[in-house]
Amino acid sequence: MFMTTEIIFDIETKKLFEEIDGFDPSALGVSIVSLYKRTLDKQGKEVTGEMMSFWDTEIPKMWTHFTNVDRVIGYNSLKFDVPALAPLCPYDFRKIPHFDMLDYLKQKLGFRIGLGAVAAQTIGHTKSDVGTNAVVYWHEHTPESLQKLKSYCEMDVLVTKEVYDFGRTHRSLSFVDKWNTLRTIEVDFSYPEINLSQEQMGLF
């Protein structure tokens, strides 16, 4: 049976941009990575799925989960999560097929829009907290604050997953724009078509 393996992921950092020089995400430090790894059948129905979280000291053992993955899905991941994680990865993390919903939407709309804004109008609920609090929770470093941090990161992953799945199934997403107007746009989250003839030519 043909199966597709996907990972939806999100990271939180130890610092904010205002605490570092420049705008290099790799200088922020990664406190936790949460990921939802799943397999889909050829109809796109989820067959298996598991949420996992890795603290900063556990990240080295995380990378095996990214091997043989067909797509890695995030929101603002190409500009933030991927470069933040790249120095910690034992291989070139950027070469894994990534699908960044924010990047996709920006190309269609011509401007950036937050995950919370899309989630609120598309799936009826949004993120449970704000990113700046994630840094506060890390620095407090109590059992309670770390649990809040883990729950927040995992909720971000679930919200990203629900928005992605809605777009994949219904081929549309909704949001309220800066003029307070509800907008619905068509989206296509399908995989790029593989040209088998080109692949076979490459073998010879």
N, C-alpha and C positions, 0 to 999 in steps of 0.2 A: 504494500500500500504506500502510495506517495504521501510523504509527510513533510511539513514545513516547520522549522524551529525558529522561534522568535524570542527576543529579549526586550522587554520594556524596562527602562532604567532611569534612575535619577541619583544625583549626588548632593551632599551638603558639604560646606567648607568650614574651615576653622577661623577664617578671617573674612572681612568685607573688603571690597576694592579700596575703600577709603583708608584702610590700614596698611596698604602696600604702595610702592611706587609703580606707576604705570597700570596697565590693564591686562596683565598676563594671568589667566586663570590658574596656571600651574603654580603660581606664587601664593595662592590662597590656602593651600593645604586641604586635603580631603579628610573629613571627619567620618563619613559613613557613605556607603553605596547601597542602595536598595534596588533589587531587580526582580522582575517577574518573568520566569522562563517557562515557555509553553510550546506544545506541539499542536499543529493544526492539520486536519485531514484535507483532502484535495477540494472539498467544498468550503474550506475555510472555517470549519467548526472546531472549536477548541477540544482537544482530546485529553491532554494533561496540562497542568499548570501549577507552579509553585513560586511563592514569594520567598526571597532570601535577602538578608541584610548582612553587610560586612563592615565592621569598624576599621579604623585606619590600620591597625596592626594585623587585621585579617585579610586585607586586600590581596596580598600575594597568593593566597589560596583561592581567590575568586576567579582568576583568569581562565581556569580550565572550563568554566561554564560558558565562555564565549567562543570556544572552538567549535567548528562545524555548525555555526549559526547562520541562517539564511538572511536574517535582518535584525538589526538592533535599532530600537525605536526610542526617541526621546523628544523633548520639547526645549528648543534652544540648545540642543546637545552638541551640534557641530561647532558652535562658537564658545561654549562654556564647559559642558561636561567632558567632552572628548579631549580638548587641550589640557584640562585639569588632570585627567587621568593618564594622559599619554606618557609622562615621565615615569609613571609607576608600573607601566605595562612591560612585560618581558619581550613583547613583539610589537610590531607597528599597529597600534590599536586603530589608527585611522584607516587601515586597509580593509577592515571589516565593513560589510555593506550597512551603512547607516541611513536611517530615514528620520529626518528632523522635521517634525510637523510645523514648527515655527518658520523654518527656512522655506518650506513648501508654501505656507500661507503668505509669507512676505513676497514671494515671487508672484503670487496670484493677485495680491491686494496692493502691493507697492509700499506697504508699511507694516510695522511690527504690531502684534497684539498678544497680550498675555494669556497664558493657559487658563487662568481663573476666569477671564472674560469669556473665553470660548466655552469653557465647561459650564458656566452658569446658565447660558442660554441653550446649550446643546444637550446636556444630560441632567440639568436641573439642580445641580449642586456643584460646589467648587472646592478649592484647597482648604485644608483645616487650619492653616496658620500662615505666617509670612516668613520669607527667607531670612530676614534679619534676626528673627527669634531663634532660628536654628543655630546661629553663631553664639547667641547668648546661652542657649541650652548646653552647647559644647563647653563653654568656658565655666559654667556653673559646675558641670561634671559630677552631679549627684546622681544616684540611681533614678530619682524621679525625673530630673531634667534629661538624662540620657534616654529614658523611655519615651519622653515627649519628642525628642529628636528623632528617634527611630520611627515612632508612629507617624510623625510628620512626613518623613522621607518616603515611607511606604504608602502613605495616603497620596502623595504626589504621583507615585508610580501608578496607583490604581486609577486616579483621575486621568492621567495620561492614557492609560490602557482603555478606559471607557470612552474617551473622546476619539481615540484612534479607531476603536471598534465601531463606534457610531458612524464615523466617516467612511470606514471600509464597507459597512453594510448598507447605509442609507445614501452614501455618496453626496453628503452635504454636511455643513457645519453652520452654526448660527452664533451671532454675537451682536452686542450693541455698540455702535461706532461712536466717535467723539461728538457727533451731533445728536446723540441719544436716540438713534434710529436703529431698530432691529433689522439686521441684515442676515440673509442666508445665502451661502455661496456653495456652488457645486465643487466637489473634490473627487479626486481619483487616487486612492492609496494603493492601487494594485501594483504588483511587481513588474519591473521592466520585462518586456518580452526578450527571450533568449533566442538569438539567431543560431540555430544548431549547425547550419551549413558553415558559418564562420568559425564556430568552435571546432568543428571537425577539420576544417582547413588548417587550423592552427596546430593540429596534431601532427601534420606532415611537413 
